[in-house]
Amino acid sequence: MYQTTNTRIIVPEFDVRQPTSLEAVLRELEHNAKGTRLLAGGTDLLVQIKLERTQPARLIDITRVPELMGMAVKDGMLIVGAATSIRTLANGVGVRERYTALAESCDAFSTVPVMIMGTIGGNLCNASPAADTAPALFAFDGAVELASCEGSRRTVPLDEFFVGPGRTVMREDEVMVAVRLPKTAAGTGSAFVKIGRVAADISKVSAAVKLVRKDDRVSECRIAVGAVAATPMRAYTAEQYLAGRRIDAKTLADAARAVEEDVKPITDVRSTKEYRTHVAGVAVKDALGAAWQRARGGERQ
Ligand SMILES: Cc1cc2nc3c(=O)[nH]c(=O)nc-3n(C[C@H](O)[C@H](O)[C@H](O)COP(=O)(O)OP(=O)(O)OC[C@H]3O[C@@H](n4cnc5c(N)ncnc54)[C@H](O)[C@@H]3O)c2cc1C
């Protein structure tokens, strides 16, 4: 019996379809539902196929579908096509200024080739607890738009999307079409912090913060952490604690402690649960400090 590793270059045969419209993607999915998988950048799926964790008979390449690509602002809301690459998203007009934590989560993503191939939809649908864009999208109250073969559409808030490692609320007949981010308010500051073993690795712990600073107090706050529970998660206790307070050494320490109490990490090849618990608090503290500074005077708006 051999051990499967990521160095194997032989993969099972599969059929590839390359539709050029969302309608055609949904048609393909409907006709071939069993044994069919959607393929975006392939940076997760092809690895899983090589490791023989999945053996799809057919792949539907969604990277030639205009409806799934690119970014637009509609009524102040940023809409990002699900097949938009991490690199394109990071460099999108206004993204770094208005959604700083999201741009930073893209910057922290592995290496340039992975950023160019990997997509935002793939990062979310793969549903890793360590998906780097997820905490930042939580922080901005992101939602995903899903289209189904039978013609229905639904929008799911991101904090209801993940169910467990590798599992989401998406059905097999659905395609993620876009990620939607509400307009940010004046006085918003945000930051993303990633702790990895080496620069180009998956997160051991990640944290994203978005806050609105008004009259030198936190008027609104979102805190999310990654790789410290079965899914990326909001740190609600710390969020509630900070509402209406000033950011200083004491409130930062209290918020960090609240985060440490809320997370439920595991020990695995990358880290221990004790390390992850402690560093989740530290990462949130750092992200809060940076977001607070950036929110001063709303200079990044
Ligand atoms: C070397 C390496 C380094 C990595 N580093 C990082 C890192 O630093 N941070 C990080 O978060 N991730 C990292 N990853 C993981 C991966 O690159 C990301 O999760 C990436 O965003 C996946 O996107 P993709 O387009 O390649 O997804 P794919 O592999 O094409 O798809 C992933 C899953 O999502 C499904 N899917 C894709 N798009 C859709 C859609 N529109 N609708 C429905 N289902 C869809 C696919 O069917 C598949 O199940 C790394 C991977 C590698 C190989």
Ligand as a Chemical Component Dictionary entry (heavy atoms), coordinates in Angstrom:
data_LIG
# 
_chem_comp.id                   LIG 
_chem_comp.type                 NON-POLYMER 
_chem_comp.pdbx_formal_charge   0 
_chem_comp.three_letter_code    LIG 
# 
loop_
_chem_comp_atom.comp_id 
_chem_comp_atom.atom_id 
_chem_comp_atom.alt_atom_id 
_chem_comp_atom.type_symbol 
_chem_comp_atom.charge 
_chem_comp_atom.model_Cartn_x 
_chem_comp_atom.model_Cartn_y 
_chem_comp_atom.model_Cartn_z 
_chem_comp_atom.pdbx_ordinal 
LIG C1  C1  C 0 0.406   26.118 -2.461 1  
LIG C2  C2  C 0 -0.922  26.577 -1.959 2  
LIG C3  C3  C 0 -0.962  27.628 -1.076 3  
LIG C4  C4  C 0 -2.181  28.084 -0.589 4  
LIG N1  N1  N 0 -2.202  29.164 0.283  5  
LIG C5  C5  C 0 -3.385  29.625 0.748  6  
LIG C6  C6  C 0 -3.412  30.738 1.642  7  
LIG O1  O1  O 0 -2.404  31.320 1.994  8  
LIG N2  N2  N 0 -4.628  31.122 2.097  9  
LIG C7  C7  C 0 -5.794  30.510 1.741  10 
LIG O2  O2  O 0 -6.860  30.914 2.203  11 
LIG N3  N3  N 0 -5.781  29.466 0.883  12 
LIG C8  C8  C 0 -4.610  29.013 0.379  13 
LIG N4  N4  N 0 -4.588  27.940 -0.482 14 
LIG C9  C9  C 0 -5.850  27.303 -0.857 15 
LIG C10 C10 C 0 -6.445  27.823 -2.190 16 
LIG O3  O3  O 0 -5.481  28.424 -3.004 17 
LIG C11 C11 C 0 -7.586  28.825 -1.956 18 
LIG O4  O4  O 0 -8.584  28.275 -1.140 19 
LIG C12 C12 C 0 -8.185  29.342 -3.276 20 
LIG O5  O5  O 0 -8.896  30.544 -3.064 21 
LIG C13 C13 C 0 -9.126  28.331 -3.922 22 
LIG O6  O6  O 0 -9.652  28.904 -5.085 23 
LIG P1  P1  P 0 -9.701  28.108 -6.462 24 
LIG O7  O7  O 0 -10.331 29.013 -7.454 25 
LIG O8  O8  O 0 -8.375  27.569 -6.804 26 
LIG O9  O9  O 0 -10.684 26.907 -6.050 27 
LIG P2  P2  P 0 -10.878 25.488 -6.736 28 
LIG O10 O10 O 0 -9.791  24.588 -6.311 29 
LIG O11 O11 O 0 -11.121 25.631 -8.199 30 
LIG O12 O12 O 0 -12.255 25.059 -6.042 31 
LIG C14 C14 C 0 -12.319 24.819 -4.652 32 
LIG C15 C15 C 0 -13.719 24.267 -4.317 33 
LIG O13 O13 O 0 -14.717 25.261 -4.508 34 
LIG C16 C16 C 0 -15.674 24.848 -5.485 35 
LIG N5  N5  N 0 -16.004 26.062 -6.243 36 
LIG C17 C17 C 0 -15.111 26.937 -6.794 37 
LIG N6  N6  N 0 -15.767 27.990 -7.305 38 
LIG C18 C18 C 0 -17.099 27.768 -7.076 39 
LIG C19 C19 C 0 -18.292 28.523 -7.364 40 
LIG N7  N7  N 0 -18.265 29.715 -7.996 41 
LIG N8  N8  N 0 -19.485 28.002 -6.984 42 
LIG C20 C20 C 0 -19.532 26.806 -6.332 43 
LIG N9  N9  N 0 -18.456 26.054 -6.032 44 
LIG C21 C21 C 0 -17.245 26.542 -6.404 45 
LIG C22 C22 C 0 -14.998 23.768 -6.285 46 
LIG O14 O14 O 0 -15.939 22.869 -6.860 47 
LIG C23 C23 C 0 -14.133 23.096 -5.211 48 
LIG O15 O15 O 0 -14.939 22.231 -4.455 49 
LIG C24 C24 C 0 -3.390  27.471 -0.999 50 
LIG C25 C25 C 0 -3.339  26.395 -1.915 51 
LIG C26 C26 C 0 -2.123  25.956 -2.396 52 
LIG C27 C27 C 0 -2.090  24.822 -3.385 53 
# 
loop_
_chem_comp_bond.comp_id 
_chem_comp_bond.atom_id_1 
_chem_comp_bond.atom_id_2 
_chem_comp_bond.value_order 
_chem_comp_bond.pdbx_ordinal 
LIG C1  C2  SING 1  
LIG C2  C3  SING 2  
LIG C2  C26 DOUB 3  
LIG C3  C4  DOUB 4  
LIG C4  N1  SING 5  
LIG C4  C24 SING 6  
LIG N1  C5  DOUB 7  
LIG C5  C6  SING 8  
LIG C5  C8  SING 9  
LIG C6  O1  DOUB 10 
LIG C6  N2  SING 11 
LIG N2  C7  SING 12 
LIG C7  O2  DOUB 13 
LIG C7  N3  SING 14 
LIG N3  C8  DOUB 15 
LIG C8  N4  SING 16 
LIG N4  C9  SING 17 
LIG N4  C24 SING 18 
LIG C9  C10 SING 19 
LIG C10 O3  SING 20 
LIG C10 C11 SING 21 
LIG C11 O4  SING 22 
LIG C11 C12 SING 23 
LIG C12 O5  SING 24 
LIG C12 C13 SING 25 
LIG C13 O6  SING 26 
LIG O6  P1  SING 27 
LIG P1  O7  DOUB 28 
LIG P1  O8  SING 29 
LIG P1  O9  SING 30 
LIG O9  P2  SING 31 
LIG P2  O10 DOUB 32 
LIG P2  O11 SING 33 
LIG P2  O12 SING 34 
LIG O12 C14 SING 35 
LIG C14 C15 SING 36 
LIG C15 O13 SING 37 
LIG C15 C23 SING 38 
LIG O13 C16 SING 39 
LIG C16 N5  SING 40 
LIG C16 C22 SING 41 
LIG N5  C17 SING 42 
LIG N5  C21 SING 43 
LIG C17 N6  DOUB 44 
LIG N6  C18 SING 45 
LIG C18 C19 SING 46 
LIG C18 C21 DOUB 47 
LIG C19 N7  SING 48 
LIG C19 N8  DOUB 49 
LIG N8  C20 SING 50 
LIG C20 N9  DOUB 51 
LIG N9  C21 SING 52 
LIG C22 O14 SING 53 
LIG C22 C23 SING 54 
LIG C23 O15 SING 55 
LIG C24 C25 DOUB 56 
LIG C25 C26 SING 57 
LIG C26 C27 SING 58 
# 
